[in-house]
């Protein structure tokens, strides 16, 4: 683990990246937006659902080629979370923005392989300007879905 200014770096599997993401989600006050290539982690999905039920606006975009039976897309959609499929080409992003100020990014996808087997990195950055850049990308991807 490494810390620099308003950024923290984690390395999986030794730093338990899922716990870091779950902790950050639990701090959300108003909004969570995410874009993931692959998202199969039940524990992260349950934390997002918990925040959704507490009134936090949770929304996300999934890479459509990864919508298997293991994807959390289906559970989140069934529970009323605003999730959509990407339609602008291969979505390889791995990013979450919390409260328009905290960015969680890196090579880590919320999957069991990323958590337990792969060498992955996860960076948590508290920077409103950087968050706005990711939000702009998120909105661009979301508009593509609405237009399709």
KETORTOR-473444 format. One record per atom (N, C-alpha, C): atom name; residue number from 1; x, y, z. Coordinates in steps of 0.05 Angstrom, whole numbers, plus 5000, padded with zeros to 4 digits. Layout:
<atoms>
ATOM_CA_NUM_X_Y_Z
...
</atoms>
This chain:
<atoms>
ATOM_N_1_5017_4976_5000
ATOM_CA_1_5000_5000_5000
ATOM_C_1_5018_5025_5000
ATOM_N_2_5009_5045_4986
ATOM_CA_2_5024_5070_4985
ATOM_C_2_5006_5094_4987
ATOM_N_3_5015_5116_4999
ATOM_CA_3_4999_5140_5003
ATOM_C_3_5015_5164_4993
ATOM_N_4_5002_5182_4978
ATOM_CA_4_5015_5206_4968
ATOM_C_4_4994_5228_4967
ATOM_N_5_4997_5248_4983
ATOM_CA_5_4977_5270_4982
ATOM_C_5_4949_5260_4986
ATOM_N_6_4932_5264_4967
ATOM_CA_6_4904_5255_4968
ATOM_C_6_4900_5230_4952
ATOM_N_7_4920_5213_4950
ATOM_CA_7_4918_5188_4935
ATOM_C_7_4929_5165_4951
ATOM_N_8_4917_5142_4948
ATOM_CA_8_4926_5118_4961
ATOM_C_8_4927_5096_4940
ATOM_N_9_4948_5080_4940
ATOM_CA_9_4951_5058_4921
ATOM_C_9_4950_5031_4937
ATOM_N_10_4936_5012_4925
ATOM_CA_10_4934_4985_4937
ATOM_C_10_4941_4965_4915
ATOM_N_11_4950_4942_4924
ATOM_CA_11_4958_4921_4906
ATOM_C_11_4945_4895_4915
ATOM_N_12_4931_4883_4895
ATOM_CA_12_4916_4858_4901
ATOM_C_12_4933_4834_4891
ATOM_N_13_4931_4812_4904
ATOM_CA_13_4911_4806_4925
ATOM_C_13_4919_4813_4953
ATOM_N_14_4944_4821_4958
ATOM_CA_14_4953_4825_4986
ATOM_C_14_4939_4847_5001
ATOM_N_15_4929_4868_4987
ATOM_CA_15_4917_4890_5001
ATOM_C_15_4886_4888_5003
ATOM_N_16_4874_4866_4995
ATOM_CA_16_4845_4862_4997
ATOM_C_16_4830_4885_4985
ATOM_N_17_4833_4888_4959
ATOM_CA_17_4821_4911_4945
ATOM_C_17_4791_4912_4947
ATOM_N_18_4777_4889_4949
ATOM_CA_18_4748_4890_4952
ATOM_C_18_4740_4905_4978
ATOM_N_19_4755_4900_4999
ATOM_CA_19_4749_4914_5024
ATOM_C_19_4753_4944_5022
ATOM_N_20_4773_4952_5007
ATOM_CA_20_4778_4981_5003
ATOM_C_20_4754_4993_4988
ATOM_N_21_4746_4980_4966
ATOM_CA_21_4723_4990_4951
ATOM_C_21_4698_4991_4968
ATOM_N_22_4692_4970_4983
ATOM_CA_22_4668_4969_5000
ATOM_C_22_4669_4991_5020
ATOM_N_23_4692_4996_5032
ATOM_CA_23_4695_5018_5052
ATOM_C_23_4689_5045_5039
ATOM_N_24_4700_5050_5015
ATOM_CA_24_4696_5075_5002
ATOM_C_24_4666_5079_4994
ATOM_N_25_4654_5058_4984
ATOM_CA_25_4625_5059_4978
ATOM_C_25_4609_5066_5002
ATOM_N_26_4616_5055_5025
ATOM_CA_26_4602_5060_5050
ATOM_C_26_4603_5089_5060
ATOM_N_27_4622_5104_5050
ATOM_CA_27_4625_5132_5057
ATOM_C_27_4609_5151_5040
ATOM_N_28_4596_5140_5018
ATOM_CA_28_4581_5157_4999
ATOM_C_28_4558_5171_5013
ATOM_N_29_4555_5196_5007
ATOM_CA_29_4533_5212_5018
ATOM_C_29_4511_5217_4997
ATOM_N_30_4519_5221_4971
ATOM_CA_30_4499_5229_4952
ATOM_C_30_4499_5213_4926
ATOM_N_31_4523_5205_4916
ATOM_CA_31_4523_5192_4890
ATOM_C_31_4546_5173_4886
ATOM_N_32_4541_5152_4870
ATOM_CA_32_4562_5133_4862
ATOM_C_32_4557_5127_4832
ATOM_N_33_4578_5131_4816
ATOM_CA_33_4576_5125_4787
ATOM_C_33_4600_5106_4782
ATOM_N_34_4595_5085_4766
ATOM_CA_34_4616_5067_4760
ATOM_C_34_4615_5058_4731
ATOM_N_35_4638_5050_4720
ATOM_CA_35_4641_5038_4694
ATOM_C_35_4661_5015_4697
ATOM_N_36_4652_4991_4691
ATOM_CA_36_4669_4967_4693
ATOM_C_36_4668_4949_4669
ATOM_N_37_4691_4939_4662
ATOM_CA_37_4692_4919_4641
ATOM_C_37_4679_4893_4651
ATOM_N_38_4687_4884_4675
ATOM_CA_38_4676_4859_4686
ATOM_C_38_4670_4865_4716
ATOM_N_39_4646_4857_4724
ATOM_CA_39_4637_4862_4751
ATOM_C_39_4620_4838_4760
ATOM_N_40_4634_4820_4776
ATOM_CA_40_4620_4796_4786
ATOM_C_40_4620_4794_4816
ATOM_N_41_4633_4813_4830
ATOM_CA_41_4635_4812_4859
ATOM_C_41_4608_4817_4873
ATOM_N_42_4598_4796_4886
ATOM_CA_42_4573_4798_4900
ATOM_C_42_4575_4817_4924
ATOM_N_43_4598_4816_4938
ATOM_CA_43_4600_4833_4962
ATOM_C_43_4601_4863_4955
ATOM_N_44_4613_4870_4933
ATOM_CA_44_4613_4898_4925
ATOM_C_44_4586_4906_4915
ATOM_N_45_4573_4888_4899
ATOM_CA_45_4546_4894_4890
ATOM_C_45_4526_4898_4913
ATOM_N_46_4529_4882_4934
ATOM_CA_46_4511_4884_4957
ATOM_C_46_4515_4911_4972
ATOM_N_47_4540_4920_4973
ATOM_CA_47_4546_4946_4986
ATOM_C_47_4534_4969_4969
ATOM_N_48_4536_4966_4943
ATOM_CA_48_4523_4986_4925
ATOM_C_48_4493_4986_4929
ATOM_N_49_4481_4963_4931
ATOM_CA_49_4452_4960_4935
ATOM_C_49_4444_4972_4962
ATOM_N_50_4460_4967_4983
ATOM_CA_50_4455_4978_5009
ATOM_C_50_4454_5009_5008
ATOM_N_51_4473_5021_4994
ATOM_CA_51_4474_5050_4992
ATOM_C_51_4450_5060_4975
ATOM_N_52_4443_5046_4955
ATOM_CA_52_4420_5053_4938
ATOM_C_52_4395_5054_4956
ATOM_N_53_4392_5034_4973
ATOM_CA_53_4368_5032_4991
ATOM_C_53_4369_5054_5012
ATOM_N_54_4393_5065_5017
ATOM_CA_54_4395_5087_5037
ATOM_C_54_4391_5114_5023
ATOM_N_55_4385_5114_4998
ATOM_CA_55_4380_5139_4984
ATOM_C_55_4403_5151_4968
ATOM_N_56_4426_5138_4967
ATOM_CA_56_4448_5147_4951
ATOM_C_56_4441_5140_4922
ATOM_N_57_4446_5159_4903
ATOM_CA_57_4441_5154_4875
ATOM_C_57_4464_5136_4864
ATOM_N_58_4457_5112_4857
ATOM_CA_58_4477_5093_4847
ATOM_C_58_4470_5087_4818
ATOM_N_59_4490_5089_4801
ATOM_CA_59_4486_5083_4773
ATOM_C_59_4512_5073_4761
ATOM_N_60_4509_5055_4740
ATOM_CA_60_4533_5044_4729
ATOM_C_60_4530_5035_4701
ATOM_N_61_4553_5031_4688
ATOM_CA_61_4554_5021_4660
ATOM_C_61_4571_4996_4660
ATOM_N_62_4561_4975_4647
ATOM_CA_62_4575_4950_4645
ATOM_C_62_4583_4945_4615
ATOM_N_63_4606_4933_4611
ATOM_CA_63_4613_4924_4584
ATOM_C_63_4594_4902_4575
ATOM_N_64_4581_4906_4553
ATOM_CA_64_4560_4887_4545
ATOM_C_64_4570_4859_4538
ATOM_N_65_4595_4856_4530
ATOM_CA_65_4605_4829_4524
ATOM_C_65_4610_4813_4550
ATOM_N_66_4609_4826_4573
ATOM_CA_66_4614_4812_4598
ATOM_C_66_4589_4807_4614
ATOM_N_67_4566_4809_4602
ATOM_CA_67_4541_4805_4617
ATOM_C_67_4533_4775_4618
ATOM_N_68_4549_4760_4631
ATOM_CA_68_4544_4731_4634
ATOM_C_68_4526_4727_4658
ATOM_N_69_4520_4702_4664
ATOM_CA_69_4504_4695_4687
ATOM_C_69_4517_4704_4714
ATOM_N_70_4543_4709_4713
ATOM_CA_70_4558_4716_4737
ATOM_C_70_4559_4747_4741
ATOM_N_71_4551_4761_4721
ATOM_CA_71_4552_4791_4723
ATOM_C_71_4532_4801_4744
ATOM_N_72_4540_4821_4758
ATOM_CA_72_4522_4834_4778
ATOM_C_72_4502_4853_4765
ATOM_N_73_4504_4857_4739
ATOM_CA_73_4486_4874_4724
ATOM_C_73_4457_4866_4730
ATOM_N_74_4452_4840_4728
ATOM_CA_74_4424_4830_4730
ATOM_C_74_4413_4835_4758
ATOM_N_75_4427_4829_4779
ATOM_CA_75_4418_4833_4806
ATOM_C_75_4413_4862_4812
ATOM_N_76_4432_4879_4804
ATOM_CA_76_4429_4908_4809
ATOM_C_76_4405_4919_4794
ATOM_N_77_4402_4911_4769
ATOM_CA_77_4379_4921_4753
ATOM_C_77_4353_4912_4766
ATOM_N_78_4351_4886_4774
ATOM_CA_78_4327_4875_4786
ATOM_C_78_4320_4891_4812
ATOM_N_79_4340_4900_4826
ATOM_CA_79_4336_4915_4851
ATOM_C_79_4331_4945_4847
ATOM_N_80_4329_4954_4822
ATOM_CA_80_4322_4981_4816
ATOM_C_80_4346_5000_4813
ATOM_N_81_4370_4990_4812
ATOM_CA_81_4393_5007_4808
ATOM_C_81_4395_5014_4779
ATOM_N_82_4402_5039_4772
ATOM_CA_82_4404_5049_4745
ATOM_C_82_4430_5038_4732
ATOM_N_83_4428_5015_4720
ATOM_CA_83_4451_5004_4706
ATOM_C_83_4445_5001_4676
ATOM_N_84_4465_5004_4660
ATOM_CA_84_4461_5001_4631
ATOM_C_84_4485_4987_4618
ATOM_N_85_4481_4978_4594
ATOM_CA_85_4502_4965_4578
ATOM_C_85_4516_4987_4563
ATOM_N_86_4542_4984_4559
ATOM_CA_86_4557_5002_4543
ATOM_C_86_4551_4997_4513
ATOM_N_87_4550_5018_4498
ATOM_CA_87_4544_5015_4469
ATOM_C_87_4563_5031_4452
ATOM_N_88_4584_5042_4464
ATOM_CA_88_4602_5059_4448
ATOM_C_88_4628_5045_4440
ATOM_N_89_4628_5018_4442
ATOM_CA_89_4652_5003_4436
ATOM_C_89_4661_4989_4461
ATOM_N_90_4684_4976_4460
ATOM_CA_90_4694_4961_4483
ATOM_C_90_4699_4978_4507
ATOM_N_91_4682_4976_4527
ATOM_CA_91_4686_4991_4552
ATOM_C_91_4707_4975_4569
ATOM_N_92_4730_4986_4571
ATOM_CA_92_4751_4973_4587
ATOM_C_92_4757_4989_4612
ATOM_N_93_4740_5008_4618
ATOM_CA_93_4744_5024_4642
ATOM_C_93_4741_5008_4667
ATOM_N_94_4755_5017_4688
ATOM_CA_94_4752_5006_4715
ATOM_C_94_4752_5029_4734
ATOM_N_95_4729_5041_4737
ATOM_CA_95_4728_5066_4752
ATOM_C_95_4702_5069_4767
ATOM_N_96_4704_5082_4790
ATOM_CA_96_4681_5089_4806
ATOM_C_96_4685_5117_4816
ATOM_N_97_4664_5134_4816
ATOM_CA_97_4666_5161_4826
ATOM_C_97_4645_5164_4848
ATOM_N_98_4654_5172_4871
ATOM_CA_98_4637_5175_4895
ATOM_C_98_4635_5204_4902
ATOM_N_99_4610_5213_4905
ATOM_CA_99_4603_5241_4913
ATOM_C_99_4617_5262_4897
ATOM_N_100_4622_5256_4871
ATOM_CA_100_4634_5276_4853
ATOM_C_100_4662_5285_4862
ATOM_N_101_4675_5270_4878
ATOM_CA_101_4702_5278_4888
ATOM_C_101_4722_5256_4892
ATOM_N_102_4713_5231_4896
ATOM_CA_102_4731_5209_4901
ATOM_C_102_4731_5191_4877
ATOM_N_103_4754_5186_4866
ATOM_CA_103_4757_5168_4843
ATOM_C_103_4771_5143_4852
ATOM_N_104_4760_5120_4845
ATOM_CA_104_4772_5094_4849
ATOM_C_104_4778_5082_4822
ATOM_N_105_4803_5077_4816
ATOM_CA_105_4810_5068_4789
ATOM_C_105_4835_5049_4791
ATOM_N_106_4844_5040_4769
ATOM_CA_106_4867_5022_4768
ATOM_C_106_4861_4999_4750
ATOM_N_107_4876_4977_4752
ATOM_CA_107_4871_4954_4736
ATOM_C_107_4850_4935_4748
ATOM_N_108_4842_4940_4772
ATOM_CA_108_4823_4923_4787
ATOM_C_108_4795_4924_4777
ATOM_N_109_4784_4901_4768
ATOM_CA_109_4756_4897_4763
ATOM_C_109_4744_4884_4788
ATOM_N_110_4720_4890_4795
ATOM_CA_110_4708_4876_4819
ATOM_C_110_4700_4847_4811
ATOM_N_111_4720_4830_4812
ATOM_CA_111_4716_4801_4805
ATOM_C_111_4732_4785_4825
ATOM_N_112_4726_4759_4827
ATOM_CA_112_4740_4741_4845
ATOM_C_112_4769_4737_4836
ATOM_N_113_4773_4735_4810
ATOM_CA_113_4801_4732_4800
ATOM_C_113_4818_4756_4807
ATOM_N_114_4807_4780_4804
ATOM_CA_114_4822_4804_4811
ATOM_C_114_4828_4805_4841
ATOM_N_115_4809_4796_4856
ATOM_CA_115_4812_4797_4885
ATOM_C_115_4832_4776_4895
ATOM_N_116_4831_4752_4884
ATOM_CA_116_4846_4730_4896
ATOM_C_116_4870_4720_4880
ATOM_N_117_4870_4724_4853
ATOM_CA_117_4891_4711_4837
ATOM_C_117_4909_4730_4822
ATOM_N_118_4897_4750_4809
ATOM_CA_118_4913_4768_4792
ATOM_C_118_4929_4788_4808
ATOM_N_119_4951_4797_4796
ATOM_CA_119_4965_4820_4807
ATOM_C_119_4951_4845_4796
ATOM_N_120_4938_4860_4813
ATOM_CA_120_4922_4883_4805
ATOM_C_120_4930_4907_4822
ATOM_N_121_4922_4931_4812
ATOM_CA_121_4927_4955_4828
ATOM_C_121_4900_4970_4830
ATOM_N_122_4898_4985_4851
ATOM_CA_122_4874_5001_4856
ATOM_C_122_4884_5027_4868
ATOM_N_123_4874_5049_4857
ATOM_CA_123_4883_5076_4867
ATOM_C_123_4858_5091_4875
ATOM_N_124_4858_5102_4899
ATOM_CA_124_4836_5119_4909
ATOM_C_124_4847_5148_4910
ATOM_N_125_4834_5165_4894
ATOM_CA_125_4843_5193_4892
ATOM_C_125_4821_5212_4900
ATOM_N_126_4827_5230_4918
ATOM_CA_126_4807_5250_4926
ATOM_C_126_4814_5276_4912
ATOM_N_127_4801_5281_4889
ATOM_CA_127_4806_5304_4873
ATOM_C_127_4781_5311_4856
ATOM_N_128_4768_5333_4863
ATOM_CA_128_4743_5340_4849
ATOM_C_128_4747_5344_4819
ATOM_N_129_4769_5357_4811
ATOM_CA_129_4773_5362_4782
ATOM_C_129_4777_5336_4767
ATOM_N_130_4792_5317_4778
ATOM_CA_130_4796_5291_4765
ATOM_C_130_4769_5276_4764
ATOM_N_131_4754_5277_4786
ATOM_CA_131_4727_5265_4786
ATOM_C_131_4710_5275_4764
ATOM_N_132_4711_5302_4760
ATOM_CA_132_4694_5313_4738
ATOM_C_132_4702_5303_4711
ATOM_N_133_4727_5298_4706
ATOM_CA_133_4735_5286_4680
ATOM_C_133_4723_5258_4677
ATOM_N_134_4723_5242_4698
ATOM_CA_134_4711_5216_4696
ATOM_C_134_4681_5218_4693
ATOM_N_135_4669_5237_4706
ATOM_CA_135_4640_5240_4704
ATOM_C_135_4632_5248_4675
ATOM_N_136_4649_5264_4663
ATOM_CA_136_4644_5272_4635
ATOM_C_136_4644_5247_4617
ATOM_N_137_4664_5230_4621
ATOM_CA_137_4666_5205_4606
ATOM_C_137_4641_5187_4611
ATOM_N_138_4634_5186_4636
ATOM_CA_138_4610_5170_4644
ATOM_C_138_4585_5180_4629
ATOM_N_139_4581_5205_4630
ATOM_CA_139_4557_5217_4617
ATOM_C_139_4557_5212_4587
ATOM_N_140_4581_5214_4575
ATOM_CA_140_4583_5209_4546
ATOM_C_140_4575_5180_4540
ATOM_N_141_4584_5161_4556
ATOM_CA_141_4577_5133_4553
ATOM_C_141_4547_5129_4558
ATOM_N_142_4537_5142_4578
ATOM_CA_142_4508_5139_4585
ATOM_C_142_4491_5150_4562
ATOM_N_143_4498_5172_4550
ATOM_CA_143_4483_5183_4528
ATOM_C_143_4482_5164_4504
ATOM_N_144_4504_5151_4499
ATOM_CA_144_4504_5131_4478
ATOM_C_144_4483_5110_4482
ATOM_N_145_4481_5101_4507
ATOM_CA_145_4461_5080_4514
ATOM_C_145_4432_5091_4510
ATOM_N_146_4427_5116_4519
ATOM_CA_146_4401_5128_4516
ATOM_C_146_4393_5132_4486
ATOM_N_147_4414_5137_4470
ATOM_CA_147_4409_5141_4442
ATOM_C_147_4406_5116_4425
ATOM_N_148_4412_5093_4437
ATOM_CA_148_4411_5068_4421
ATOM_C_148_4384_5056_4422
</atoms>
